[in-house]
């Protein structure tokens, strides 16, 4: 449990699952989950729009997706 709390203290959100289904979420104190979700959705929409305008067939990388999500968490 200590390692999970250390991760949350670094502003990470932890989702606990049971049989691959989310059952609990540990978030940093004082963080607005709704606000965070809105920011993440906005970033993903911007990423999707950016992908639609690409001239290459290269798919969006996991790193690009993670980067968009981490920008919302700042």
TORKOL-224680 format. One record per atom (N, C-alpha, C): atom name; x, y, z. Coordinates in nm, 2 decimals. Layout:
BEGIN
<kolfi = CA&xx = X&yy = Y&zz = Z>
...
***
This chain:
BEGIN
<kolfi = N&xx = 0.08&yy = -0.12&zz = 0.00>
<kolfi = CA&xx = 0.00&yy = 0.00&zz = 0.00>
<kolfi = C&xx = 0.09&yy = 0.13&zz = 0.00>
<kolfi = N&xx = 0.20&yy = 0.12&zz = 0.06>
<kolfi = CA&xx = 0.29&yy = 0.23&zz = 0.07>
<kolfi = C&xx = 0.34&yy = 0.28&zz = -0.07>
<kolfi = N&xx = 0.37&yy = 0.18&zz = -0.16>
<kolfi = CA&xx = 0.41&yy = 0.22&zz = -0.29>
<kolfi = C&xx = 0.30&yy = 0.29&zz = -0.37>
<kolfi = N&xx = 0.18&yy = 0.24&zz = -0.35>
<kolfi = CA&xx = 0.06&yy = 0.30&zz = -0.42>
<kolfi = C&xx = 0.05&yy = 0.45&zz = -0.37>
<kolfi = N&xx = 0.06&yy = 0.47&zz = -0.24>
<kolfi = CA&xx = 0.05&yy = 0.60&zz = -0.19>
<kolfi = C&xx = 0.16&yy = 0.69&zz = -0.24>
<kolfi = N&xx = 0.28&yy = 0.64&zz = -0.25>
<kolfi = CA&xx = 0.39&yy = 0.72&zz = -0.31>
<kolfi = C&xx = 0.36&yy = 0.76&zz = -0.45>
<kolfi = N&xx = 0.30&yy = 0.67&zz = -0.53>
<kolfi = CA&xx = 0.26&yy = 0.71&zz = -0.67>
<kolfi = C&xx = 0.16&yy = 0.81&zz = -0.67>
<kolfi = N&xx = 0.06&yy = 0.80&zz = -0.58>
<kolfi = CA&xx = -0.05&yy = 0.90&zz = -0.58>
<kolfi = C&xx = 0.01&yy = 1.03&zz = -0.53>
<kolfi = N&xx = 0.10&yy = 1.03&zz = -0.44>
<kolfi = CA&xx = 0.16&yy = 1.16&zz = -0.39>
<kolfi = C&xx = 0.24&yy = 1.23&zz = -0.51>
<kolfi = N&xx = 0.28&yy = 1.15&zz = -0.61>
<kolfi = CA&xx = 0.34&yy = 1.21&zz = -0.73>
<kolfi = C&xx = 0.24&yy = 1.25&zz = -0.83>
<kolfi = N&xx = 0.11&yy = 1.27&zz = -0.79>
<kolfi = CA&xx = 0.00&yy = 1.31&zz = -0.87>
<kolfi = C&xx = -0.04&yy = 1.20&zz = -0.97>
<kolfi = N&xx = -0.02&yy = 1.08&zz = -0.94>
<kolfi = CA&xx = -0.07&yy = 0.97&zz = -1.03>
<kolfi = C&xx = -0.20&yy = 0.92&zz = -0.98>
<kolfi = N&xx = -0.29&yy = 0.88&zz = -1.07>
<kolfi = CA&xx = -0.42&yy = 0.82&zz = -1.03>
<kolfi = C&xx = -0.41&yy = 0.67&zz = -1.05>
<kolfi = N&xx = -0.45&yy = 0.60&zz = -0.95>
<kolfi = CA&xx = -0.44&yy = 0.45&zz = -0.95>
<kolfi = C&xx = -0.59&yy = 0.39&zz = -0.96>
<kolfi = N&xx = -0.60&yy = 0.30&zz = -1.05>
<kolfi = CA&xx = -0.73&yy = 0.23&zz = -1.07>
<kolfi = C&xx = -0.71&yy = 0.09&zz = -1.03>
<kolfi = N&xx = -0.79&yy = 0.04&zz = -0.93>
<kolfi = CA&xx = -0.78&yy = -0.09&zz = -0.88>
<kolfi = C&xx = -0.89&yy = -0.17&zz = -0.95>
<kolfi = N&xx = -0.85&yy = -0.29&zz = -1.01>
<kolfi = CA&xx = -0.95&yy = -0.37&zz = -1.08>
<kolfi = C&xx = -0.97&yy = -0.51&zz = -1.02>
<kolfi = N&xx = -1.08&yy = -0.57&zz = -1.05>
<kolfi = CA&xx = -1.11&yy = -0.70&zz = -1.01>
<kolfi = C&xx = -1.17&yy = -0.77&zz = -1.13>
<kolfi = N&xx = -1.10&yy = -0.88&zz = -1.18>
<kolfi = CA&xx = -1.13&yy = -0.95&zz = -1.30>
<kolfi = C&xx = -1.14&yy = -0.85&zz = -1.42>
<kolfi = N&xx = -1.04&yy = -0.76&zz = -1.43>
<kolfi = CA&xx = -1.03&yy = -0.67&zz = -1.54>
<kolfi = C&xx = -1.14&yy = -0.56&zz = -1.54>
<kolfi = N&xx = -1.21&yy = -0.54&zz = -1.43>
<kolfi = CA&xx = -1.31&yy = -0.44&zz = -1.42>
<kolfi = C&xx = -1.28&yy = -0.34&zz = -1.31>
<kolfi = N&xx = -1.28&yy = -0.21&zz = -1.34>
<kolfi = CA&xx = -1.24&yy = -0.11&zz = -1.24>
<kolfi = C&xx = -1.34&yy = -0.12&zz = -1.12>
<kolfi = N&xx = -1.29&yy = -0.12&zz = -1.00>
<kolfi = CA&xx = -1.37&yy = -0.13&zz = -0.88>
<kolfi = C&xx = -1.34&yy = -0.01&zz = -0.78>
<kolfi = N&xx = -1.22&yy = 0.05&zz = -0.79>
<kolfi = CA&xx = -1.19&yy = 0.16&zz = -0.70>
<kolfi = C&xx = -1.08&yy = 0.25&zz = -0.77>
<kolfi = N&xx = -1.07&yy = 0.37&zz = -0.72>
<kolfi = CA&xx = -0.98&yy = 0.47&zz = -0.78>
<kolfi = C&xx = -0.92&yy = 0.54&zz = -0.66>
<kolfi = N&xx = -0.78&yy = 0.55&zz = -0.66>
<kolfi = CA&xx = -0.71&yy = 0.63&zz = -0.56>
<kolfi = C&xx = -0.66&yy = 0.76&zz = -0.64>
<kolfi = N&xx = -0.70&yy = 0.87&zz = -0.59>
<kolfi = CA&xx = -0.65&yy = 1.00&zz = -0.65>
<kolfi = C&xx = -0.59&yy = 1.09&zz = -0.55>
<kolfi = N&xx = -0.50&yy = 1.18&zz = -0.59>
<kolfi = CA&xx = -0.45&yy = 1.27&zz = -0.50>
<kolfi = C&xx = -0.55&yy = 1.36&zz = -0.43>
<kolfi = N&xx = -0.54&yy = 1.39&zz = -0.30>
<kolfi = CA&xx = -0.63&yy = 1.47&zz = -0.23>
<kolfi = C&xx = -0.64&yy = 1.61&zz = -0.29>
<kolfi = N&xx = -0.76&yy = 1.66&zz = -0.30>
<kolfi = CA&xx = -0.78&yy = 1.79&zz = -0.35>
<kolfi = C&xx = -0.80&yy = 1.80&zz = -0.50>
<kolfi = N&xx = -0.78&yy = 1.70&zz = -0.57>
<kolfi = CA&xx = -0.78&yy = 1.70&zz = -0.71>
<kolfi = C&xx = -0.93&yy = 1.67&zz = -0.75>
<kolfi = N&xx = -0.98&yy = 1.76&zz = -0.84>
<kolfi = CA&xx = -1.11&yy = 1.74&zz = -0.89>
<kolfi = C&xx = -1.12&yy = 1.64&zz = -1.00>
<kolfi = N&xx = -1.18&yy = 1.53&zz = -0.97>
<kolfi = CA&xx = -1.19&yy = 1.42&zz = -1.07>
<kolfi = C&xx = -1.26&yy = 1.46&zz = -1.20>
<kolfi = N&xx = -1.37&yy = 1.54&zz = -1.18>
<kolfi = CA&xx = -1.45&yy = 1.58&zz = -1.29>
<kolfi = C&xx = -1.37&yy = 1.68&zz = -1.38>
<kolfi = N&xx = -1.30&yy = 1.77&zz = -1.32>
<kolfi = CA&xx = -1.21&yy = 1.86&zz = -1.39>
<kolfi = C&xx = -1.10&yy = 1.79&zz = -1.47>
<kolfi = N&xx = -1.04&yy = 1.69&zz = -1.40>
<kolfi = CA&xx = -0.93&yy = 1.62&zz = -1.46>
<kolfi = C&xx = -0.99&yy = 1.54&zz = -1.58>
<kolfi = N&xx = -1.10&yy = 1.48&zz = -1.57>
<kolfi = CA&xx = -1.16&yy = 1.41&zz = -1.68>
<kolfi = C&xx = -1.19&yy = 1.50&zz = -1.80>
<kolfi = N&xx = -1.25&yy = 1.61&zz = -1.77>
<kolfi = CA&xx = -1.28&yy = 1.71&zz = -1.88>
<kolfi = C&xx = -1.15&yy = 1.75&zz = -1.95>
<kolfi = N&xx = -1.04&yy = 1.77&zz = -1.88>
<kolfi = CA&xx = -0.92&yy = 1.81&zz = -1.94>
<kolfi = C&xx = -0.86&yy = 1.70&zz = -2.03>
<kolfi = N&xx = -0.87&yy = 1.58&zz = -1.98>
<kolfi = CA&xx = -0.82&yy = 1.46&zz = -2.05>
<kolfi = C&xx = -0.90&yy = 1.44&zz = -2.18>
<kolfi = N&xx = -1.04&yy = 1.45&zz = -2.17>
<kolfi = CA&xx = -1.12&yy = 1.44&zz = -2.29>
<kolfi = C&xx = -1.09&yy = 1.54&zz = -2.39>
<kolfi = N&xx = -1.07&yy = 1.67&zz = -2.34>
<kolfi = CA&xx = -1.03&yy = 1.78&zz = -2.44>
<kolfi = C&xx = -0.90&yy = 1.75&zz = -2.51>
<kolfi = N&xx = -0.80&yy = 1.70&zz = -2.43>
<kolfi = CA&xx = -0.67&yy = 1.67&zz = -2.49>
<kolfi = C&xx = -0.68&yy = 1.56&zz = -2.59>
<kolfi = N&xx = -0.76&yy = 1.45&zz = -2.56>
<kolfi = CA&xx = -0.78&yy = 1.34&zz = -2.65>
<kolfi = C&xx = -0.85&yy = 1.39&zz = -2.78>
<kolfi = N&xx = -0.95&yy = 1.48&zz = -2.76>
<kolfi = CA&xx = -1.02&yy = 1.53&zz = -2.88>
<kolfi = C&xx = -0.92&yy = 1.61&zz = -2.97>
<kolfi = N&xx = -0.84&yy = 1.69&zz = -2.91>
<kolfi = CA&xx = -0.74&yy = 1.76&zz = -2.98>
<kolfi = C&xx = -0.64&yy = 1.67&zz = -3.06>
<kolfi = N&xx = -0.60&yy = 1.56&zz = -2.99>
<kolfi = CA&xx = -0.52&yy = 1.46&zz = -3.05>
<kolfi = C&xx = -0.58&yy = 1.39&zz = -3.16>
<kolfi = N&xx = -0.71&yy = 1.36&zz = -3.15>
<kolfi = CA&xx = -0.79&yy = 1.30&zz = -3.26>
<kolfi = C&xx = -0.80&yy = 1.39&zz = -3.38>
<kolfi = N&xx = -0.82&yy = 1.52&zz = -3.35>
<kolfi = CA&xx = -0.83&yy = 1.62&zz = -3.46>
<kolfi = C&xx = -0.69&yy = 1.63&zz = -3.53>
<kolfi = N&xx = -0.59&yy = 1.63&zz = -3.45>
<kolfi = CA&xx = -0.45&yy = 1.64&zz = -3.51>
<kolfi = C&xx = -0.43&yy = 1.52&zz = -3.60>
<kolfi = N&xx = -0.47&yy = 1.40&zz = -3.55>
<kolfi = CA&xx = -0.45&yy = 1.28&zz = -3.63>
<kolfi = C&xx = -0.53&yy = 1.28&zz = -3.76>
<kolfi = N&xx = -0.64&yy = 1.34&zz = -3.76>
<kolfi = CA&xx = -0.73&yy = 1.35&zz = -3.88>
<kolfi = C&xx = -0.66&yy = 1.43&zz = -3.98>
<kolfi = N&xx = -0.58&yy = 1.53&zz = -3.95>
<kolfi = CA&xx = -0.51&yy = 1.61&zz = -4.04>
<kolfi = C&xx = -0.38&yy = 1.57&zz = -4.09>
<kolfi = N&xx = -0.33&yy = 1.45&zz = -4.04>
<kolfi = CA&xx = -0.20&yy = 1.40&zz = -4.08>
<kolfi = C&xx = -0.20&yy = 1.36&zz = -4.22>
<kolfi = N&xx = -0.09&yy = 1.38&zz = -4.28>
<kolfi = CA&xx = -0.08&yy = 1.34&zz = -4.42>
<kolfi = C&xx = -0.01&yy = 1.20&zz = -4.44>
<kolfi = N&xx = 0.04&yy = 1.15&zz = -4.33>
<kolfi = CA&xx = 0.11&yy = 1.02&zz = -4.33>
<kolfi = C&xx = 0.01&yy = 0.92&zz = -4.27>
<kolfi = N&xx = 0.04&yy = 0.79&zz = -4.30>
<kolfi = CA&xx = -0.05&yy = 0.69&zz = -4.25>
<kolfi = C&xx = 0.00&yy = 0.63&zz = -4.12>
<kolfi = N&xx = 0.10&yy = 0.70&zz = -4.06>
<kolfi = CA&xx = 0.16&yy = 0.65&zz = -3.93>
<kolfi = C&xx = 0.05&yy = 0.67&zz = -3.82>
<kolfi = N&xx = 0.02&yy = 0.57&zz = -3.74>
<kolfi = CA&xx = -0.07&yy = 0.58&zz = -3.63>
<kolfi = C&xx = -0.01&yy = 0.66&zz = -3.52>
<kolfi = N&xx = -0.10&yy = 0.71&zz = -3.43>
<kolfi = CA&xx = -0.06&yy = 0.78&zz = -3.32>
<kolfi = C&xx = 0.01&yy = 0.69&zz = -3.22>
<kolfi = N&xx = 0.12&yy = 0.72&zz = -3.17>
<kolfi = CA&xx = 0.20&yy = 0.63&zz = -3.08>
<kolfi = C&xx = 0.14&yy = 0.64&zz = -2.94>
<kolfi = N&xx = 0.17&yy = 0.54&zz = -2.86>
<kolfi = CA&xx = 0.14&yy = 0.54&zz = -2.72>
<kolfi = C&xx = 0.20&yy = 0.66&zz = -2.65>
<kolfi = N&xx = 0.32&yy = 0.69&zz = -2.69>
<kolfi = CA&xx = 0.39&yy = 0.80&zz = -2.62>
<kolfi = C&xx = 0.32&yy = 0.93&zz = -2.65>
<kolfi = N&xx = 0.26&yy = 0.95&zz = -2.77>
<kolfi = CA&xx = 0.19&yy = 1.07&zz = -2.80>
<kolfi = C&xx = 0.06&yy = 1.08&zz = -2.71>
<kolfi = N&xx = -0.01&yy = 0.97&zz = -2.70>
<kolfi = CA&xx = -0.13&yy = 0.96&zz = -2.62>
<kolfi = C&xx = -0.09&yy = 0.99&zz = -2.47>
<kolfi = N&xx = 0.01&yy = 0.93&zz = -2.42>
<kolfi = CA&xx = 0.05&yy = 0.95&zz = -2.28>
<kolfi = C&xx = 0.09&yy = 1.10&zz = -2.26>
<kolfi = N&xx = 0.16&yy = 1.15&zz = -2.36>
<kolfi = CA&xx = 0.20&yy = 1.29&zz = -2.35>
<kolfi = C&xx = 0.08&yy = 1.39&zz = -2.34>
<kolfi = N&xx = -0.03&yy = 1.36&zz = -2.42>
<kolfi = CA&xx = -0.15&yy = 1.44&zz = -2.41>
<kolfi = C&xx = -0.22&yy = 1.43&zz = -2.28>
<kolfi = N&xx = -0.22&yy = 1.31&zz = -2.23>
<kolfi = CA&xx = -0.28&yy = 1.28&zz = -2.10>
<kolfi = C&xx = -0.20&yy = 1.35&zz = -1.98>
<kolfi = N&xx = -0.07&yy = 1.34&zz = -1.99>
<kolfi = CA&xx = 0.01&yy = 1.40&zz = -1.88>
<kolfi = C&xx = 0.00&yy = 1.55&zz = -1.89>
<kolfi = N&xx = -0.01&yy = 1.61&zz = -2.00>
<kolfi = CA&xx = -0.03&yy = 1.76&zz = -2.01>
<kolfi = C&xx = -0.15&yy = 1.80&zz = -1.93>
<kolfi = N&xx = -0.26&yy = 1.72&zz = -1.94>
<kolfi = CA&xx = -0.38&yy = 1.75&zz = -1.87>
<kolfi = C&xx = -0.36&yy = 1.74&zz = -1.72>
<kolfi = N&xx = -0.27&yy = 1.66&zz = -1.67>
<kolfi = CA&xx = -0.26&yy = 1.64&zz = -1.53>
<kolfi = C&xx = -0.17&yy = 1.75&zz = -1.47>
<kolfi = N&xx = -0.12&yy = 1.84&zz = -1.54>
<kolfi = CA&xx = -0.03&yy = 1.95&zz = -1.49>
<kolfi = C&xx = -0.12&yy = 2.06&zz = -1.43>
***
